[in-house]
Amino acid sequence: AVPPTAGRREAWQGLTAQERRIADLAACGLTNREIANRVRVSPRTVGAHLYRIFPKLGVTSRAALSEALADNGARGSAPDAR
């Protein structure tokens, strides 16, 4: 697991732009289908991105993803996150 402070911030910076956007939208509570519609990919592609994002950030759930991003000031940095 990634330490809860600087380690997650570094991990966040290691995500691709698409991974950051998907992580941010998932942390905002959107479903895979809703995220897929926003970023114009399939819901399965969103799931594949999340499958790679979770271990990079050291989380195992969307709730933990939201908490990790909020704790490190990363949330809200993806375009069109609202």
N, CA, C and O atoms as CSV, one atom per row, in Angstrom:
chain,resi,resn,atom,element,x,y,z
A,1,ALA,N,N,0.836,-1.194,0.000
A,1,ALA,CA,C,0.000,0.000,0.000
A,1,ALA,C,C,0.874,1.249,0.000
A,1,ALA,O,O,1.991,1.254,0.518
A,2,VAL,N,N,0.344,2.281,-0.582
A,2,VAL,CA,C,1.064,3.545,-0.682
A,2,VAL,C,C,0.798,4.357,0.579
A,2,VAL,O,O,-0.346,4.420,1.028
A,3,PRO,N,N,1.822,4.983,1.165
A,3,PRO,CA,C,1.597,5.822,2.346
A,3,PRO,C,C,0.552,6.894,2.057
A,3,PRO,O,O,0.421,7.325,0.912
A,4,PRO,N,N,-0.193,7.334,3.070
A,4,PRO,CA,C,-1.341,8.209,2.839
A,4,PRO,C,C,-1.030,9.656,2.503
A,4,PRO,O,O,-1.965,10.423,2.271
A,5,THR,N,N,0.214,10.070,2.465
A,5,THR,CA,C,0.466,11.482,2.204
A,5,THR,C,C,1.226,11.672,0.907
A,5,THR,O,O,0.645,11.549,-0.172
A,6,ALA,N,N,2.486,11.965,0.989
A,6,ALA,CA,C,3.280,12.292,-0.192
A,6,ALA,C,C,3.300,11.155,-1.202
A,6,ALA,O,O,3.328,11.409,-2.406
A,7,GLY,N,N,3.286,9.910,-0.743
A,7,GLY,CA,C,3.308,8.772,-1.648
A,7,GLY,C,C,2.137,8.764,-2.600
A,7,GLY,O,O,2.306,8.492,-3.788
A,8,ARG,N,N,0.952,9.058,-2.101
A,8,ARG,CA,C,-0.222,9.094,-2.964
A,8,ARG,C,C,-0.155,10.277,-3.920
A,8,ARG,O,O,-0.575,10.175,-5.073
A,9,ARG,N,N,0.369,11.388,-3.444
A,9,ARG,CA,C,0.497,12.560,-4.310
A,9,ARG,C,C,1.427,12.228,-5.472
A,9,ARG,O,O,1.143,12.575,-6.619
A,10,GLU,N,N,2.543,11.552,-5.173
A,10,GLU,CA,C,3.466,11.140,-6.227
A,10,GLU,C,C,2.806,10.131,-7.156
A,10,GLU,O,O,2.982,10.200,-8.372
A,11,ALA,N,N,2.050,9.196,-6.594
A,11,ALA,CA,C,1.355,8.205,-7.409
A,11,ALA,C,C,0.339,8.887,-8.317
A,11,ALA,O,O,0.213,8.522,-9.486
A,12,TRP,N,N,-0.388,9.874,-7.790
A,12,TRP,CA,C,-1.367,10.619,-8.586
A,12,TRP,C,C,-0.677,11.264,-9.787
A,12,TRP,O,O,-1.202,11.241,-10.901
A,13,GLN,N,N,0.492,11.833,-9.552
A,13,GLN,CA,C,1.223,12.478,-10.634
A,13,GLN,C,C,1.728,11.456,-11.646
A,13,GLN,O,O,2.005,11.810,-12.792
A,14,GLY,N,N,1.853,10.194,-11.240
A,14,GLY,CA,C,2.303,9.137,-12.133
A,14,GLY,C,C,1.205,8.569,-13.018
A,14,GLY,O,O,1.483,7.771,-13.913
A,15,LEU,N,N,-0.041,8.972,-12.780
A,15,LEU,CA,C,-1.142,8.515,-13.619
A,15,LEU,C,C,-1.129,9.270,-14.941
A,15,LEU,O,O,-0.670,10.409,-15.017
A,16,THR,N,N,-1.641,8.619,-15.979
A,16,THR,CA,C,-1.801,9.312,-17.253
A,16,THR,C,C,-2.921,10.335,-17.121
A,16,THR,O,O,-3.691,10.293,-16.162
A,17,ALA,N,N,-3.014,11.241,-18.067
A,17,ALA,CA,C,-4.079,12.251,-18.038
A,17,ALA,C,C,-5.454,11.586,-18.045
A,17,ALA,O,O,-6.353,12.013,-17.321
A,18,GLN,N,N,-5.620,10.549,-18.856
A,18,GLN,CA,C,-6.904,9.840,-18.922
A,18,GLN,C,C,-7.197,9.144,-17.596
A,18,GLN,O,O,-8.336,9.168,-17.130
A,19,GLU,N,N,-6.185,8.523,-16.978
A,19,GLU,CA,C,-6.378,7.876,-15.677
A,19,GLU,C,C,-6.749,8.896,-14.612
A,19,GLU,O,O,-7.621,8.630,-13.785
A,20,ARG,N,N,-6.106,10.052,-14.618
A,20,ARG,CA,C,-6.435,11.100,-13.640
A,20,ARG,C,C,-7.874,11.561,-13.812
A,20,ARG,O,O,-8.593,11.735,-12.828
A,21,ARG,N,N,-8.293,11.757,-15.041
A,21,ARG,CA,C,-9.659,12.217,-15.286
A,21,ARG,C,C,-10.666,11.168,-14.821
A,21,ARG,O,O,-11.651,11.500,-14.161
A,22,ILE,N,N,-10.422,9.911,-15.161
A,22,ILE,CA,C,-11.330,8.832,-14.757
A,22,ILE,C,C,-11.338,8.670,-13.244
A,22,ILE,O,O,-12.402,8.485,-12.653
A,23,ALA,N,N,-10.182,8.735,-12.611
A,23,ALA,CA,C,-10.115,8.629,-11.148
A,23,ALA,C,C,-10.899,9.750,-10.491
A,23,ALA,O,O,-11.622,9.519,-9.521
A,24,ASP,N,N,-10.763,10.954,-11.008
A,24,ASP,CA,C,-11.462,12.094,-10.434
A,24,ASP,C,C,-12.969,11.948,-10.598
A,24,ASP,O,O,-13.721,12.219,-9.662
A,25,LEU,N,N,-13.415,11.526,-11.762
A,25,LEU,CA,C,-14.852,11.341,-11.988
A,25,LEU,C,C,-15.403,10.209,-11.118
A,25,LEU,O,O,-16.509,10.317,-10.589
A,26,ALA,N,N,-14.648,9.141,-10.971
A,26,ALA,CA,C,-15.085,8.034,-10.106
A,26,ALA,C,C,-15.153,8.507,-8.655
A,26,ALA,O,O,-16.072,8.142,-7.921
A,27,ALA,N,N,-14.182,9.315,-8.245
A,27,ALA,CA,C,-14.175,9.836,-6.875
A,27,ALA,C,C,-15.350,10.770,-6.627
A,27,ALA,O,O,-15.783,10.935,-5.486
A,28,CYS,N,N,-15.865,11.377,-7.682
A,28,CYS,CA,C,-17.034,12.263,-7.560
A,28,CYS,C,C,-18.333,11.472,-7.476
A,28,CYS,O,O,-19.400,12.049,-7.267
A,29,GLY,N,N,-18.247,10.142,-7.640
A,29,GLY,CA,C,-19.424,9.300,-7.480
A,29,GLY,C,C,-20.081,8.850,-8.771
A,29,GLY,O,O,-21.137,8.219,-8.726
A,30,LEU,N,N,-19.494,9.151,-9.913
A,30,LEU,CA,C,-20.079,8.722,-11.169
A,30,LEU,C,C,-19.882,7.227,-11.379
A,30,LEU,O,O,-18.887,6.655,-10.933
A,31,THR,N,N,-20.831,6.602,-12.058
A,31,THR,CA,C,-20.719,5.181,-12.396
A,31,THR,C,C,-19.802,5.022,-13.601
A,31,THR,O,O,-19.470,5.998,-14.275
A,32,ASN,N,N,-19.398,3.788,-13.864
A,32,ASN,CA,C,-18.561,3.537,-15.036
A,32,ASN,C,C,-19.264,4.003,-16.311
A,32,ASN,O,O,-18.627,4.577,-17.195
A,33,ARG,N,N,-20.556,3.763,-16.410
A,33,ARG,CA,C,-21.320,4.169,-17.596
A,33,ARG,C,C,-21.336,5.694,-17.734
A,33,ARG,O,O,-21.154,6.220,-18.832
A,34,GLU,N,N,-21.550,6.397,-16.631
A,34,GLU,CA,C,-21.553,7.862,-16.673
A,34,GLU,C,C,-20.176,8.416,-17.048
A,34,GLU,O,O,-20.069,9.367,-17.823
A,35,ILE,N,N,-19.132,7.813,-16.493
A,35,ILE,CA,C,-17.772,8.234,-16.826
A,35,ILE,C,C,-17.509,7.972,-18.309
A,35,ILE,O,O,-16.952,8.822,-19.004
A,36,ALA,N,N,-17.908,6.805,-18.785
A,36,ALA,CA,C,-17.703,6.432,-20.187
A,36,ALA,C,C,-18.358,7.444,-21.122
A,36,ALA,O,O,-17.782,7.824,-22.141
A,37,ASN,N,N,-19.559,7.875,-20.770
A,37,ASN,CA,C,-20.244,8.869,-21.601
A,37,ASN,C,C,-19.495,10.192,-21.623
A,37,ASN,O,O,-19.457,10.861,-22.655
A,38,ARG,N,N,-18.905,10.574,-20.511
A,38,ARG,CA,C,-18.176,11.852,-20.439
A,38,ARG,C,C,-16.864,11.830,-21.204
A,38,ARG,O,O,-16.507,12.807,-21.862
A,39,VAL,N,N,-16.141,10.707,-21.118
A,39,VAL,CA,C,-14.819,10.646,-21.754
A,39,VAL,C,C,-14.853,9.921,-23.098
A,39,VAL,O,O,-13.820,9.746,-23.745
A,40,ARG,N,N,-16.048,9.503,-23.509
A,40,ARG,CA,C,-16.270,8.890,-24.814
A,40,ARG,C,C,-15.471,7.604,-25.030
A,40,ARG,O,O,-14.786,7.429,-26.038
A,41,VAL,N,N,-15.585,6.713,-24.045
A,41,VAL,CA,C,-15.029,5.363,-24.136
A,41,VAL,C,C,-16.106,4.403,-23.653
A,41,VAL,O,O,-17.169,4.842,-23.216
A,42,SER,N,N,-15.853,3.114,-23.725
A,42,SER,CA,C,-16.843,2.143,-23.243
A,42,SER,C,C,-16.752,2.007,-21.726
A,42,SER,O,O,-15.707,2.287,-21.139
A,43,PRO,N,N,-17.847,1.576,-21.088
A,43,PRO,CA,C,-17.796,1.333,-19.639
A,43,PRO,C,C,-16.745,0.292,-19.266
A,43,PRO,O,O,-16.163,0.371,-18.184
A,44,ARG,N,N,-16.490,-0.679,-20.136
A,44,ARG,CA,C,-15.449,-1.684,-19.853
A,44,ARG,C,C,-14.064,-1.042,-19.855
A,44,ARG,O,O,-13.194,-1.438,-19.080
A,45,THR,N,N,-13.860,-0.062,-20.714
A,45,THR,CA,C,-12.574,0.642,-20.742
A,45,THR,C,C,-12.384,1.421,-19.453
A,45,THR,O,O,-11.278,1.474,-18.914
A,46,VAL,N,N,-13.453,2.023,-18.959
A,46,VAL,CA,C,-13.379,2.730,-17.676
A,46,VAL,C,C,-12.991,1.744,-16.584
A,46,VAL,O,O,-12.125,2.035,-15.759
A,47,GLY,N,N,-13.631,0.575,-16.578
A,47,GLY,CA,C,-13.302,-0.450,-15.587
A,47,GLY,C,C,-11.847,-0.876,-15.671
A,47,GLY,O,O,-11.196,-1.094,-14.650
A,48,ALA,N,N,-11.338,-0.996,-16.897
A,48,ALA,CA,C,-9.933,-1.376,-17.075
A,48,ALA,C,C,-9.006,-0.294,-16.527
A,48,ALA,O,O,-7.990,-0.596,-15.900
A,49,HIS,N,N,-9.360,0.962,-16.766
A,49,HIS,CA,C,-8.552,2.061,-16.216
A,49,HIS,C,C,-8.563,2.015,-14.687
A,49,HIS,O,O,-7.515,2.137,-14.052
A,50,LEU,N,N,-9.752,1.838,-14.099
A,50,LEU,CA,C,-9.843,1.790,-12.640
A,50,LEU,C,C,-9.058,0.610,-12.079
A,50,LEU,O,O,-8.464,0.709,-11.005
A,51,TYR,N,N,-9.055,-0.503,-12.803
A,51,TYR,CA,C,-8.300,-1.692,-12.392
A,51,TYR,C,C,-6.813,-1.360,-12.287
A,51,TYR,O,O,-6.124,-1.880,-11.409
A,52,ARG,N,N,-6.317,-0.505,-13.166
A,52,ARG,CA,C,-4.902,-0.095,-13.123
A,52,ARG,C,C,-4.670,1.046,-12.139
A,52,ARG,O,O,-3.592,1.145,-11.553
A,53,ILE,N,N,-5.663,1.904,-11.952
A,53,ILE,CA,C,-5.522,3.076,-11.077
A,53,ILE,C,C,-5.462,2.667,-9.601
A,53,ILE,O,O,-4.616,3.161,-8.856
A,54,PHE,N,N,-6.350,1.775,-9.180
A,54,PHE,CA,C,-6.439,1.421,-7.757
A,54,PHE,C,C,-5.093,0.994,-7.173
A,54,PHE,O,O,-4.690,1.539,-6.145
A,55,PRO,N,N,-4.372,0.032,-7.791
A,55,PRO,CA,C,-3.084,-0.352,-7.191
A,55,PRO,C,C,-2.048,0.769,-7.241
A,55,PRO,O,O,-1.207,0.876,-6.349
A,56,LYS,N,N,-2.105,1.594,-8.267
A,56,LYS,CA,C,-1.148,2.703,-8.355
A,56,LYS,C,C,-1.314,3.663,-7.182
A,56,LYS,O,O,-0.337,4.222,-6.685
A,57,LEU,N,N,-2.569,3.852,-6.740
A,57,LEU,CA,C,-2.843,4.764,-5.629
A,57,LEU,C,C,-2.921,4.035,-4.289
A,57,LEU,O,O,-3.077,4.673,-3.247
A,58,GLY,N,N,-2.815,2.717,-4.305
A,58,GLY,CA,C,-2.859,1.950,-3.068
A,58,GLY,C,C,-4.222,1.903,-2.430
A,58,GLY,O,O,-4.338,1.893,-1.205
A,59,VAL,N,N,-5.278,1.873,-3.262
A,59,VAL,CA,C,-6.646,1.808,-2.751
A,59,VAL,C,C,-7.336,0.571,-3.315
A,59,VAL,O,O,-6.873,-0.027,-4.287
A,60,THR,N,N,-8.454,0.198,-2.688
A,60,THR,CA,C,-9.187,-0.984,-3.133
A,60,THR,C,C,-10.658,-0.716,-3.408
A,60,THR,O,O,-11.394,-1.640,-3.755
A,61,SER,N,N,-11.103,0.526,-3.261
A,61,SER,CA,C,-12.516,0.841,-3.494
A,61,SER,C,C,-12.663,2.278,-3.963
A,61,SER,O,O,-11.746,3.089,-3.829
A,62,ARG,N,N,-13.832,2.581,-4.514
A,62,ARG,CA,C,-14.108,3.960,-4.941
A,62,ARG,C,C,-14.139,4.904,-3.740
A,62,ARG,O,O,-13.704,6.051,-3.838
A,63,ALA,N,N,-14.647,4.428,-2.622
A,63,ALA,CA,C,-14.677,5.275,-1.423
A,63,ALA,C,C,-13.255,5.633,-0.997
A,63,ALA,O,O,-12.979,6.782,-0.655
A,64,ALA,N,N,-12.362,4.658,-1.018
A,64,ALA,CA,C,-10.968,4.920,-0.666
A,64,ALA,C,C,-10.308,5.810,-1.704
A,64,ALA,O,O,-9.446,6.624,-1.371
A,65,LEU,N,N,-10.711,5.659,-2.969
A,65,LEU,CA,C,-10.183,6.512,-4.033
A,65,LEU,C,C,-10.573,7.962,-3.776
A,65,LEU,O,O,-9.738,8.863,-3.863
A,66,SER,N,N,-11.830,8.176,-3.464
A,66,SER,CA,C,-12.311,9.521,-3.175
A,66,SER,C,C,-11.575,10.135,-1.995
A,66,SER,O,O,-11.166,11.295,-2.037
A,67,GLU,N,N,-11.410,9.343,-0.944
A,67,GLU,CA,C,-10.710,9.809,0.253
A,67,GLU,C,C,-9.238,10.128,-0.046
A,67,GLU,O,O,-8.707,11.142,0.405
A,68,ALA,N,N,-8.595,9.245,-0.810
A,68,ALA,CA,C,-7.178,9.444,-1.139
A,68,ALA,C,C,-6.980,10.720,-1.957
A,68,ALA,O,O,-6.039,11.476,-1.715
A,69,LEU,N,N,-7.851,10.953,-2.906
A,69,LEU,CA,C,-7.708,12.144,-3.744
A,69,LEU,C,C,-8.044,13.412,-2.970
A,69,LEU,O,O,-7.389,14.440,-3.141
A,70,ALA,N,N,-9.063,13.338,-2.119
A,70,ALA,CA,C,-9.432,14.503,-1.310
A,70,ALA,C,C,-8.344,14.835,-0.293
A,70,ALA,O,O,-8.045,16.007,-0.063
A,71,ASP,N,N,-7.750,13.805,0.317
A,71,ASP,CA,C,-6.700,14.013,1.315
A,71,ASP,C,C,-5.474,14.702,0.735
A,71,ASP,O,O,-4.761,15.414,1.441
A,72,ASN,N,N,-5.234,14.489,-0.540
A,72,ASN,CA,C,-4.021,15.013,-1.154
A,72,ASN,C,C,-4.282,16.177,-2.095
A,72,ASN,O,O,-3.398,16.562,-2.861
A,73,GLY,N,N,-5.479,16.742,-2.049
A,73,GLY,CA,C,-5.776,17.902,-2.864
A,73,GLY,C,C,-5.815,17.620,-4.352
A,73,GLY,O,O,-5.744,18.549,-5.156
A,74,ALA,N,N,-5.928,16.355,-4.738
A,74,ALA,CA,C,-5.912,16.019,-6.157
A,74,ALA,C,C,-7.293,16.113,-6.784
A,74,ALA,O,O,-7.406,16.308,-7.994
A,75,ARG,N,N,-8.338,15.980,-5.991
A,75,ARG,CA,C,-9.683,15.980,-6.548
A,75,ARG,C,C,-10.037,17.302,-7.167
A,75,ARG,O,O,-9.635,18.365,-6.693
A,76,GLY,N,N,-10.793,17.221,-8.229
A,76,GLY,CA,C,-11.243,18.417,-8.908
A,76,GLY,C,C,-10.257,18.916,-9.950
A,76,GLY,O,O,-10.462,19.977,-10.539
A,77,SER,N,N,-9.189,18.163,-10.184
A,77,SER,CA,C,-8.203,18.628,-11.151
A,77,SER,C,C,-8.479,18.106,-12.551
A,77,SER,O,O,-7.852,18.561,-13.508
A,78,ALA,N,N,-9.410,17.155,-12.696
A,78,ALA,CA,C,-9.723,16.658,-14.015
A,78,ALA,C,C,-10.679,17.599,-14.714
A,78,ALA,O,O,-11.594,18.121,-14.077
A,79,PRO,N,N,-10.497,17.833,-16.011
A,79,PRO,CA,C,-11.414,18.702,-16.733
A,79,PRO,C,C,-12.807,18.130,-16.733
A,79,PRO,O,O,-12.964,16.910,-16.779
A,80,ASP,N,N,-13.816,18.957,-16.685
A,80,ASP,CA,C,-15.219,18.546,-16.714
A,80,ASP,C,C,-15.583,17.580,-15.593
A,80,ASP,O,O,-16.403,16.683,-15.788
A,81,ALA,N,N,-14.990,17.755,-14.447
A,81,ALA,CA,C,-15.240,16.836,-13.321
A,81,ALA,C,C,-16.605,17.054,-12.697
A,81,ALA,O,O,-17.051,16.217,-11.912
A,82,ARG,N,N,-17.271,18.122,-13.008
A,82,ARG,CA,C,-18.582,18.380,-12.409
A,82,ARG,C,C,-19.691,17.706,-13.109
A,82,ARG,O,O,-20.847,17.840,-12.706
